[in-house]
Amino acid sequence: MGMSVTISAAAGDDAEQILKLQYLCYQSEAALYGDYSIEPLTQTLDDLRAELGQGCVLVARLGEEVVGSVRGTVDAEGTAVITGLIVHPRMQRHGLGGRLLAALEERLAGEWAAKRYRLATGQRSEGNLRLYRKWGYERTGSQVVTRAFTLVTLEKEARPALAASA
């Protein structure tokens, strides 16, 4: 039948595919807010490559095609900031966004000692807000960016790693 989607660390040569996917995925966000100058749509390949060199970047692949991605960094206090969660429109609403989020949380807690996770999305991005609430994120604040756009911040505590069962 079909191939299954695999999630792994991004490789250096994934930047171009991630940028193209990011451009595709953020079209709906730009339309929602009437602003096509948002950073994910104006980011250059060089800027993305530099960003991918920091923190943890995961990709979801269907064969050789990158169909999803997510990024995270952890600060000195153990707060992981999660950004760039994208899933190809044809792959949305099948659990891939949640799988990417869970995989990144696990990696950030295990390898980067994350104690809490923080992410942000627009106040009108109901699908994003629904996904984040489903995964245990709670609203902790908001920031008015423009008259049409308010950024909502959500957080949750990292779960301690489970001890190996005997």
Order of alpha helices (4+ residues) and beta strands (2+ residues): beta-alpha-alpha-alpha-alpha-beta-beta-beta-alpha-beta-alpha-beta-beta
